[in-house]
Amino acid sequence: MYEAGSKRTVVSRAREASGLTQVKAAEALGLGRATLNTYEHGGVVPSERKTWDLLSGLALGQRSAGEVRPRLFVSFGLAGQRFLAVDGALVEFEQIANVNWFADQLDSCQLERVLVVPGWDSFVAAVCEANADRLGGRSQVVVFERLGRPAEDVLEESLRELIVQAGPWLSEAFARRAEA
């Protein structure tokens, strides 16, 4: 869904996260490439239901019989691809507008490859397992909309945690850049 002021649409970010080219994604979604291109660039805003259908078709992992909608996450490039986390837990989004707002905010921080990642439970379990060491041995997910906290506060805390985690890497990167 495209929100006013968004730099990219959630469909564009999710398609990139899927790893599919636009042509392959359009085929997988049963769309023409021109239609997907229009959705990706905000020329046409798909309904919320259509957007969820698109996200379902682009979701990572294996869909189980009971899953209706994929779970939504934000990832970004910084010393590798990372997922947005707060209080040591991965942040999941239930609302398309919220996930896109967070992605826009991370884009404005000049982070690379800010993506919306739709995933089925099997994918989420694998991500949690892979991130358990970084998250202090916990493999936890929190749903943003259930935190009861303002988006700006969650974003600020997440960025503070990111700076602490990436501090040594950032220091080295800035030193290398200054030498160049």
Secondary structure by P-SEA (a helix, b strand, c coil): cccccccccaaaaaaaaacccaaaaaaaacccaaaaaaaaaccccccaaaaaaaaaaaccccccccccbbbbbbbbbcccccccccccbbbbbccaaaaaaaaaaaaaaccccccbbbbcaaaaaaaaaaacccccccbbbbbcccccccaaaaaaaaaaaaaaaaaaaaaaaaaaaaac
